[in-house]
Amino acid sequence: MQALLTDRYELAMLGSYLREGIAERRGVFELSVRRLPPHRRFLLVAGVDRVVRYLRDLRFSDAEVDYLRAQPGLADVMTDAMEVYLRAFRFRGDLDAIPEGALAFEGEPILRVTASLAEAQLLETFLLGVINTETRVASKAARVVLAADGRPVFEFGARRVDPAMAPHAGRAAYIGGCAATSCEQAGLTFGVPVAGTIAHSYVLAHVDDGEEAAFNRFAESFPQGTTLLIDTYDTRRGALRAARAGAAVRAVRIDSGDLAVLGRDVRRILDAAGRPDIQIIASDDLDEHRIRGLLEDGVPYDAFGVGTAITLTPDSPSLGAIYKLVEIEDRRDVLVPVGKRSPGKPSSAGAKQVYRRLDASGSFVEDTVRLADETLDPPTDQDGAPLLVPVMRSGKLVRDLPSPTEATQEARERAVQSLRSLPDGLRLLDAGVSPPSPVVVSQALRMLPARGD
Amino acid sequence: MQALLTDRYELAMLGSYLREGIAERRGVFELSVRRLPPHRRFLLVAGVDRVVRYLRDLRFSDAEVDYLRAQPGLADVMTDAMEVYLRAFRFRGDLDAIPEGALAFEGEPILRVTASLAEAQLLETFLLGVINTETRVASKAARVVLAADGRPVFEFGARRVDPAMAPHAGRAAYIGGCAATSCEQAGLTFGVPVAGTIAHSYVLAHVDDGEEAAFNRFAESFPQGTTLLIDTYDTRRGALRAARAGAAVRAVRIDSGDLAVLGRDVRRILDAAGRPDIQIIASDDLDEHRIRGLLEDGVPYDAFGVGTAITLTPDSPSLGAIYKLVEIEDRRDVLVPVGKRSPGKPSSAGAKQVYRRLDASGSFVEDTVRLADETLDPPTDQDGAPLLVPVMRSGKLVRDLPSPTEATQEARERAVQSLRSLPDGLRLLDAGVSPPSPVVVSQALRMLPARGD
């Protein structure tokens, strides 16, 4: 089902590798982000769990092989041997990864795949697509959650993205710290809490008796508690009506207008109506900057609904992760470092490991990117702990996979720790003057000679 | 499989509608784009075919209903009656739509759903997600294709987006005029031509004997013709090696560096090596502006590979389509127009139709948005032709669905006509001074009183 979620060139290369007899050479590919995208000081890793399930389950179906055989562009290499190869395909390599919910920075391998050249090549597109999407969303969600300073953030952005992506975005946003998603499928697939009450259409649908009746009816439908959307006609009047719609009303949401003015006015109206217990939720194209602005101005919002900013990240729509061959077996079966030298886009040769140093209080201090097999002699407390952990060995899982719900929860809990460990400089939301990069590259890695042309 | 690709609030409202006894009231919802996003002068509609298949197939599985029954947030409304409703759910309404491949502008309903309030409400999230994604991608692809001025554009952006979205993006890009996509699944599902040859990793993998051997081996693998990527180490040297790799080499691709300088140099090198027949393809974060710049400067590129710009549209990451209730039956079973008045985000009441006027040469002149039931008295040639066409009636397809491949081809052919019909003012790529909006709103629609609060 997922085998053709790959780029044509992966299959063209695979065909050539088979013909040339080098398909089984061992290679190491790393997935990393060359530079943090604009407006980001850290990444929060998400998507690894999906990658692992993909690697575990990857097979070519008959229909997929038949389709490939019929493609004129592949006819030169779609031999019987390639067909046999594809039908027998299993991922039999190793995967090391930075765990979901951990911080990552520029130049750090988030995933490291060690496998036959043909296998590792084929995975490129899927792995990039997943990490580019989920890490992008989780990293942005974390910024929004930091800005909300303890108040819940609800991710409402399913409608802005492809429906097939929405559950994954909901999961990534939850890992990043959102309290819930609007996407129901994220609840079913990943156990993410799901939230949502009414749209403007609900109020409009009560055309005979208007907003007041709509509010009363909805509160009657949800006696255990609900939130009312109060800006369909007149937000202040809506607030008053919500205050009078009974004890089931736990919150109101404002989705348009001057949120700073309206937030204060609605608070006053609710309080004056004897409902200081009703919380106020803001939405309407919010992002971390608008949320921080509202809170710094003391506007009394209790929670935020954020859509586009989290799922489409318009300030940095592309994470720009890359997947590069860093080592390959030569004809003597020795793994040698390789890297391209394309101007402005060189790749860093050699299999890597990241060592993360925290201070005594658990605060993040610095990462050192080293060769994976670099010996620390003598090892000291200053070396930090290795960040990439073994996930698969020879195609087998190193530990039983937790359920998707458990994996999601684990990632979210790790993210809480990660965000707590962020020093102030990396927590800043504004671009402004950047703090020095928290990533050091070891001398051994810097001096590594890449074999090449 | 797709029923829970919806927002929680759609289900919460559905529950309340059932409890209140208004679920079966007939309503009209329209999906439209309030304002064209920045840097866009037209939209090219895509995604309708997927919407239709969704409406045709939408069912709640047992697992989905069981999940919903277990959700605490829905417990108040998840009655036996709602369970029965969901298990029997079918879309039984009407769908009218602007066909895929047609132009659309601000304020025009791309989809109009006329159905029971409960049904039409439930669809919102999926319909928005699909049109927001596919129309966004197709519209951008069309701009890039216009900039390329007849030269092929290959969409290479699968790796930048969620893998589950990639085939749909490939289809939308193809509708927008791209010659092919890199996404193999778009070929299998939608019959989109798929293209791609080698990555830098292929060259790096030939560590024993280098780029020259890599090129020769790949050309041997694809005797019917292929494209070589020449910037792994040194682009000019790569060009020379490609020129000497045999007749199978039909094109070279440059993916880094100064594309203006390199394009000219590589052309000279290929020509001097007796290979004027080898075409040159540029990639590397291209968009319509960079492509136009290269071509205006006379850089001799023959084709372009474009990824991020098409699938993530960083200049306008969000299309911002909305789905609004515009008419609802009142208690006397009369459909009445409704609209919200939220500041800055009002909705336009009343079911609408768009009349498109072309001149004698087939060039686009103007759209008029009218009430769907507005009588044109007397009708004249100046009225234009209605743009939204009936697609479903009472849940049944008005015509047999073409295969996904046929539907995609049909949409692409319509898009060719649409782009050909664009007047110069709407063809401009730059923001600059905008031409006057090509959309007129009829007096009857402007004067329509919305029933409300």
Interface residues (C-beta under 8 A of the other chain):
Chain A: Q2 L4 L5 T6 D7 R8 Y9 E10 L11 A12 M13 G15 S16 Y17 R19 E20 I22 R25 G27 F29 A63 E64 Y67 L68 Q71 G73 A75 D76 V77 L117 Q121 E124 T125 F126 L128 G129 V130 N132 T133 F156 A158 R159 R160 V161 D162 P163 A164 M165 A166 P167 H168 A169 S182 C183 E184 Q185 G187 L188 V194 A195 G196 T197 I198 A199 H200 S201 Y202 V203 L204 A205 V207 D208 G210 E211 R217 F218 E220 S221 F222 P223 Q224 T226 D231 T232 Y233 D234 D255 S256 G257 D258 D284 T308 L312 T313 P314 P317 S318 G320 Y323 K324 L325 I328 D330 R331 V336 V338 G339 K340 R341 S342 P343 G344 K345 S347 R451 G452 D453
Chain B: Q2 L4 L5 T6 D7 R8 Y9 E10 L11 A12 M13 G15 S16 Y17 R19 E20 I22 R25 G27 F29 A63 E64 Y67 L68 Q71 G73 A75 D76 V77 L117 Q121 E124 T125 F126 L128 G129 V130 N132 T133 F156 A158 R159 R160 V161 D162 P163 A164 M165 A166 P167 H168 A169 S182 C183 E184 Q185 G187 L188 V194 A195 G196 T197 I198 A199 H200 S201 Y202 V203 L204 A205 V207 D208 G210 E211 R217 F218 E220 S221 F222 P223 Q224 T226 D231 T232 Y233 D234 D255 S256 G257 D258 D284 T308 L312 T313 P314 P317 S318 G320 Y323 K324 L325 I328 D330 R331 V336 V338 G339 K340 R341 S342 P343 G344 K345 S347 R451 G452 D453
